């Protein structure tokens, strides 16, 4: 049996509506890819964020905080 590859949904990063100290969580198993996408999106939006791998409600993912 060939394992099927699970596709990630298309994520929306709410950078425009975030204030300093706000955060959001994205459940994913592709952690490095997600952190890269978040960092790239934040750079395009002209903001600074911190992203960490965390578990929330038994789901692994990335939590992102706006820092500037």
Buried (B, 14 or more C-beta within 10 A) or exposed (E): EEEEEEEBEEEEBEBEEBEEEEEBBBBBEEBEEBBEBBBEBBEEBEBEBBBEEEEEEEEEBBBBBBEE
